[in-house]
Amino acid sequence: MQTRFENVARMDGAVAVEETSKVLRNTYMLLSMTLLFSAAMAGLSMALNVPYFMSLVASLVAMGLLWFVVPRTANSGAGIGVVFGVTGLLGFGLGPVLNHYLGLANGAEIVMLALGITALAFFGLSGYVLMTRKDFSFMAGFLGIGVLVAFIAGIVSLVAAMVGYPLPALALTVSAMFAVLMCGMILWQTSEIVNGGETNYVLATVGLYVSLYNLFTSLLHLLGAFMGERD
């Protein structure tokens, strides 16, 4: 009888491992496709020389889809289309930002360095979790509070700049906070997939994409400031 129960337990464990591997494969496949699509949309936006206000509109629409549509469609085929909509809009909105930095004398260096650090952080952090299978679920509460604080501080910085009282120190602090928090998010999100906490690859893909997007844009701001943003 004991052997029978042990066999059942082993079978259940094997099924769980297979399901986790399937979610992981689907997540990375969809993430790679959305990153390529996002890059293509950013290139289109740059070629069209889209103004900054269009960037803001695209980002706001993407946020609306992310908050209100993705959760409702994540368990259906439509969810994949919505993911491409979100990532495409965010990529399109990134075009004017990239044009700004590439217009600087050292802009190409800033963009490539930010891209390289983002890629290195993602592969390093994800690889660490995949090899160790360490559970980072304990970080969820801290990361949630941290993102909320950083988001509110970012709004304060934006409003201050709009009314003519820019706070560059606060803006840089917000970017640094987001960069650190997004590294933590990559650890936590990958851990959730590996340890079975996240079983929906659509939600997993969106989560990782947003972390990469925020990490990249935060690094752009930080590197632009510390490398002088020379014209």
C-alpha positions in Angstrom: 0.0 0.0 0.0 2.8 2.4 0.9 4.5 1.7 -2.5 1.3 2.5 -4.3 1.0 5.9 -2.5 4.6 6.6 -3.3 4.1 5.8 -7.0 1.0 8.1 -7.1 3.0 10.9 -5.4 5.8 10.5 -7.9 3.4 10.6 -10.8 1.8 13.8 -9.4 5.2 15.3 -9.0 6.2 14.4 -12.6 2.9 16.0 -13.9 3.6 19.2 -11.9 7.1 19.4 -13.2 5.9 18.9 -16.8 3.2 21.6 -16.4 5.8 24.0 -15.0 8.2 23.4 -17.8 5.4 23.9 -20.3 4.5 27.3 -18.8 8.1 28.3 -18.8 8.6 27.4 -22.4 5.4 29.1 -23.5 6.3 32.2 -21.5 9.8 32.6 -23.0 8.5 31.9 -26.5 5.8 34.5 -26.2 8.1 36.9 -24.5 10.7 36.7 -27.3 8.0 37.3 -29.9 6.6 40.3 -28.1 10.0 41.8 -27.6 10.7 41.5 -31.4 7.3 43.0 -32.1 7.8 45.8 -29.6 11.2 46.5 -31.2 9.6 46.7 -34.7 7.0 49.1 -33.4 9.6 51.2 -31.8 11.5 51.3 -35.1 8.3 52.3 -36.9 7.7 55.1 -34.4 11.2 56.4 -34.7 11.0 56.3 -38.5 7.8 58.3 -38.4 9.4 60.7 -35.9 6.3 60.4 -33.7 5.9 63.4 -31.3 6.1 62.9 -27.5 2.4 63.4 -26.9 1.7 60.4 -29.1 4.1 58.4 -27.0 2.1 59.4 -23.9 -1.2 58.4 -25.6 0.2 55.0 -26.7 1.5 54.3 -23.1 -1.8 55.3 -21.5 -3.8 53.0 -23.8 -1.3 50.2 -23.1 -1.7 50.7 -19.4 -5.5 50.6 -19.8 -5.3 47.2 -21.7 -2.8 45.9 -19.1 -5.0 46.7 -16.1 -8.5 46.1 -17.4 -8.3 43.7 -20.4 -5.4 41.4 -19.9 -6.7 39.9 -16.6 -10.1 39.2 -18.3 -8.7 37.5 -21.4 -5.6 35.8 -19.9 -7.4 32.4 -20.0 -8.5 32.6 -23.6 -6.9 32.8 -27.0 -7.7 36.5 -27.2 -5.3 37.1 -24.3 -2.3 36.5 -26.7 -3.6 39.2 -29.0 -4.1 41.6 -26.1 -0.5 40.9 -25.0 0.8 41.9 -28.5 -1.4 45.0 -28.3 0.1 46.0 -25.0 3.7 45.4 -26.0 3.2 46.9 -29.4 1.8 50.1 -28.0 4.6 50.4 -25.4 7.2 49.8 -28.1 5.6 52.5 -30.3 5.6 54.9 -27.4 9.2 54.2 -26.8 10.2 55.5 -30.2 10.3 59.3 -29.3 12.3 58.5 -26.2 14.9 56.6 -28.3 15.0 59.4 -30.9 15.7 61.9 -28.1 18.7 59.9 -26.8 20.0 59.0 -30.2 19.9 62.7 -31.0 22.7 63.3 -28.4 26.3 63.1 -29.3 26.8 60.0 -27.1 23.2 58.8 -27.5 24.0 55.6 -29.3 26.3 54.6 -26.4 23.7 55.4 -23.8 21.0 53.3 -25.6 23.3 50.3 -26.3 24.6 50.4 -22.7 21.1 50.5 -21.3 20.0 47.6 -23.6 23.1 45.6 -22.7 22.6 46.0 -18.9 18.9 45.1 -19.3 19.7 41.9 -21.2 22.5 41.0 -18.8 20.3 41.5 -15.8 17.5 39.5 -17.2 19.6 36.5 -18.2 21.7 36.6 -15.0 18.7 36.9 -12.7 16.5 34.4 -14.6 19.4 32.0 -14.9 20.1 32.1 -11.2 16.5 31.2 -10.4 16.4 28.5 -13.1 19.5 26.8 -11.7 18.7 27.1 -8.0 14.9 27.0 -8.2 14.9 29.3 -5.2 11.6 30.5 -3.9 11.4 34.3 -3.9 7.7 34.6 -3.0 8.7 36.3 0.2 9.6 39.4 -1.9 6.1 39.9 -3.2 4.9 42.3 -0.5 8.1 44.3 -0.4 8.0 44.7 -4.2 4.4 45.7 -4.3 4.9 48.4 -1.7 8.1 49.5 -3.4 6.5 49.9 -6.8 3.6 51.8 -5.3 5.9 54.2 -3.5 8.0 54.7 -6.7 5.0 55.2 -8.8 3.6 57.9 -6.5 7.0 59.6 -6.3 7.2 59.5 -10.1 3.8 61.3 -10.4 5.0 63.9 -8.0 8.2 64.4 -10.0 6.2 64.6 -13.3 3.7 67.1 -11.9 6.5 69.3 -10.5 8.1 69.4 -13.9 4.9 70.2 -15.6 4.2 73.2 -13.4 7.8 74.6 -13.9 9.5 73.3 -10.7 11.5 70.2 -11.9 13.0 68.0 -9.2 15.9 66.3 -11.0 17.1 64.6 -7.8 13.7 63.0 -7.2 13.4 62.0 -10.8 16.7 60.2 -10.6 15.8 58.6 -7.3 12.6 57.3 -8.9 14.5 55.8 -11.8 17.0 54.1 -9.5 14.2 52.7 -7.4 12.4 51.3 -10.5 15.7 49.8 -11.8 16.3 48.0 -8.5 12.6 47.0 -8.1 12.4 45.6 -11.6 15.4 43.4 -10.9 13.6 42.1 -7.9 10.4 41.6 -10.0 12.4 39.5 -12.5 13.6 37.3 -9.7 10.2 36.9 -8.1 8.3 36.4 -11.4 10.7 33.8 -12.7 10.5 32.1 -9.3 6.7 32.0 -9.4 6.9 30.2 -12.8 9.6 27.8 -11.8 7.9 26.9 -8.5 4.3 26.6 -9.8 3.0 29.9 -8.4 2.2 31.2 -11.8 0.5 28.8 -14.2 -0.8 31.3 -16.8 1.9 32.0 -19.4 0.0 35.1 -20.7 0.2 36.8 -17.3 3.8 35.6 -16.9 4.8 37.1 -20.2 3.2 40.4 -19.5 4.8 40.6 -16.1 8.3 39.9 -17.4 7.9 42.3 -20.3 6.8 45.1 -18.1 9.7 44.5 -15.8 12.1 44.6 -18.7 10.5 47.7 -20.2 10.7 49.6 -16.9 14.2 48.5 -16.3 15.4 49.6 -19.7 13.7 53.0 -19.6 15.0 53.6 -16.0 18.5 52.8 -17.1 18.2 55.2 -20.1 17.3 58.0 -17.7 20.0 57.1 -15.2 22.8 56.7 -17.8 21.6 59.8 -19.7 22.0 61.8 -16.5 25.3 60.4 -15.4 26.9 60.3 -18.8 26.1 63.9 -19.2 23.4 63.8 -21.9 25.8 65.8 -24.0 24.3 67.4 -27.2 
